Amino acid sequence: MLLLGYDMAKKFRAKFTHVSPVWYQLKRGKDGLELLGRHDVDRQWIADVRQNGSPMIVPRVVLEGWPLDMLLDPAEQKQAIDFIANECKDMEYDGIVLESWTTWGAFNILDKPNLRQKALELVHALGTTLHSMKTSNAGIEERSMQLHLVIPPPTEHKRDARSFTRADMTVLGNSIDGLSVMTYDFSGPNRPGPNAPAPWIDSTLQNLRATYENNDAAPEVLLGLNFYGNDFTLPQGGGPIIGHQYVALLDKHKPSISWDEESAEHYFLYDGDDAKHVVFYPTLASISARLNTAMDVGSGLSIWEIGQGLEYFFDLL
C-alpha cells in the first residue's frame, strides 16, 4: 500500500474484513532462500487498524525469482513454509495472502503436470500449517490463521495452463480460505481500453464458478476491484494513474467524461503534448456495477489498492 493506503486502512477499518499490506518477498538470495520485508512493518499501524481483532492483518507474500528448487527440494519447501509460519507467529498476523501463481506461470511451472502438482502441494501444506496455528493478538478469541491465494482470471481456453481449474481446487480442498481473482488489467499500453470490462468480469466469474460448484470445501471467491486507472496514449502507450493524478488531469484539461455502456466504465479523451490520450478511471457508477455483480454471485471483494482511489469510493463499501 502507498502511504495514503495506510491512512485509508485506519480511517475505514470498519469496512474491511482483511487488510493485506504488501510487505514480503520470498526469494532466493546469495545465501539461499530468504523472506524479506520485515523492515517495512509498522507495528503501531497494525495496532491502530486491528482493534478488537478486526480487520484481520494478512500481509502479502509474493514469490519472486526462480521457483523450481522450492518445489522439488522437500527441505527447501519446508524451509519456505517455516519462514512464513514463524513470521506470522512472531508478528502476530492473522495469516497471509500468497502471490505465487503468476510466478509459476511465468516460469512454465503450471504447464507441466508434475510440477503443477508440486506447486499445489506446497500451497496445501502452507495452508494446513497456518490452519494449525492460532492467532494470539489481544482482544479476540483464538482463531486459526488463514491463507488466501491470488490467481489470474481463469479463461475458457483449456490450453491456458495459467487458469485455475476444478482439479486444482480439488487438490487444495479446504487448505485455503480465499481466492483473490485479479479481475483488472484487461487492457494495457499495447491495447488501450477499459480496465475491467463488465462482460469480461462476468465471463471470468462464470469460468471460475465451474471450479467450485458443488464443492463444500471451496474457499471464498474475492472479485478483484481496481482503485487505479490508466492514462493511455493512442494508438498505444501510457500506463497506470492513481487518484491525485486523475484529479490533476481533470483540473488541467476540463474534459467531457463519457460512459461506455458495454464495459460499464467512464472514460475521457484529451490532447497531450505527444498524442491524443484516453483515460479510464473508476467512478461511483463503475464501482457500483461491480459491487452489484459481486453480490449477485455471492463473492467478496479484493481491492487493489485502497491508497490509489479517491476517498469517496469508500462510501459505497
FENSUL-V860514 format. One record per residue. PSI is psi as a letter, one per 40 degrees, with the letter a starting at -180 (* if undefined). BURIAL is 1 if it has 24 or more other ideal C-beta (glycine too) atoms within 12 Angstrom, else 0. Layout:
psi: {PSI | PSI}
burial: {BURIAL | BURIAL}
//
This chain:
psi: {i | i | d | d | d | d | d | d | d | d | d | f | d | e | e | i | d | i | h | g | i | g | d | i | h | h | i | h | a | d | e | a | i | i | h | i | e | d | e | e | h | h | d | d | d | d | d | d | d | g | h | f | e | h | i | i | h | g | i | h | h | h | h | i | a | h | e | d | d | d | d | d | h | d | d | d | d | d | d | d | d | d | d | d | d | d | d | d | d | d | e | f | i | e | a | i | h | h | g | d | d | d | d | d | d | d | e | f | d | e | d | h | d | d | d | d | d | d | d | d | d | d | d | d | d | d | d | d | d | d | d | e | i | i | i | e | i | i | e | i | i | h | i | i | i | i | h | h | h | h | i | i | h | i | i | e | h | d | e | g | e | e | h | h | i | d | d | d | d | d | d | d | b | f | e | i | d | i | h | h | h | g | g | i | f | d | i | a | d | e | g | i | a | i | d | g | i | d | d | d | d | d | d | d | d | d | d | d | d | e | e | e | h | f | h | d | e | i | i | h | h | h | h | h | h | h | e | i | a | h | g | i | i | h | e | i | a | a | a | i | i | a | d | d | d | d | d | d | d | d | d | d | e | f | i | h | h | i | h | h | d | d | e | f | i | i | i | i | i | i | h | a | d | d | i | i | i | h | h | h | i | i | i | d | d | d | d | d | d | d | d | d | d | d | d | d | e | f | i | a | i | h | h | h | i | d | e | e | a | i | d | e | d | e | d | e | *}
burial: {1 | 0 | 0 | 0 | 1 | 1 | 0 | 1 | 1 | 1 | 0 | 1 | 1 | 0 | 0 | 1 | 1 | 1 | 1 | 1 | 1 | 1 | 1 | 1 | 1 | 1 | 1 | 0 | 0 | 0 | 0 | 0 | 1 | 0 | 1 | 0 | 1 | 0 | 0 | 0 | 1 | 1 | 0 | 0 | 1 | 1 | 0 | 0 | 1 | 1 | 0 | 0 | 1 | 0 | 1 | 1 | 1 | 1 | 1 | 1 | 1 | 1 | 1 | 1 | 0 | 0 | 1 | 0 | 1 | 1 | 1 | 0 | 0 | 0 | 0 | 1 | 1 | 0 | 1 | 1 | 1 | 0 | 1 | 1 | 1 | 0 | 1 | 1 | 0 | 0 | 1 | 1 | 1 | 1 | 1 | 1 | 1 | 1 | 1 | 1 | 1 | 1 | 1 | 1 | 1 | 0 | 1 | 0 | 1 | 1 | 0 | 0 | 0 | 0 | 1 | 1 | 0 | 1 | 1 | 1 | 1 | 1 | 1 | 1 | 1 | 1 | 1 | 0 | 1 | 1 | 1 | 0 | 1 | 0 | 1 | 0 | 1 | 0 | 0 | 0 | 0 | 0 | 0 | 0 | 1 | 1 | 1 | 1 | 1 | 1 | 1 | 1 | 1 | 1 | 0 | 0 | 0 | 0 | 0 | 0 | 1 | 1 | 1 | 1 | 1 | 0 | 0 | 1 | 1 | 0 | 1 | 1 | 1 | 0 | 1 | 1 | 1 | 1 | 1 | 1 | 1 | 1 | 1 | 1 | 1 | 1 | 1 | 0 | 0 | 0 | 0 | 1 | 1 | 1 | 1 | 1 | 1 | 1 | 0 | 1 | 1 | 1 | 0 | 1 | 1 | 0 | 1 | 1 | 1 | 1 | 1 | 1 | 0 | 0 | 0 | 0 | 0 | 1 | 1 | 1 | 1 | 1 | 1 | 1 | 1 | 1 | 1 | 1 | 1 | 1 | 1 | 1 | 0 | 0 | 0 | 0 | 0 | 1 | 0 | 1 | 1 | 1 | 1 | 0 | 0 | 1 | 0 | 0 | 1 | 1 | 0 | 0 | 0 | 0 | 0 | 0 | 1 | 0 | 0 | 1 | 0 | 0 | 1 | 1 | 1 | 1 | 1 | 1 | 1 | 1 | 0 | 0 | 0 | 0 | 0 | 0 | 1 | 1 | 1 | 1 | 1 | 1 | 1 | 0 | 1 | 1 | 1 | 0 | 1 | 1 | 1 | 0 | 1 | 1 | 0 | 0 | 1 | 0 | 1 | 1 | 1 | 1 | 1 | 1 | 1 | 1 | 1 | 1 | 1 | 1 | 0 | 0 | 1 | 1 | 0 | 1 | 1}
//
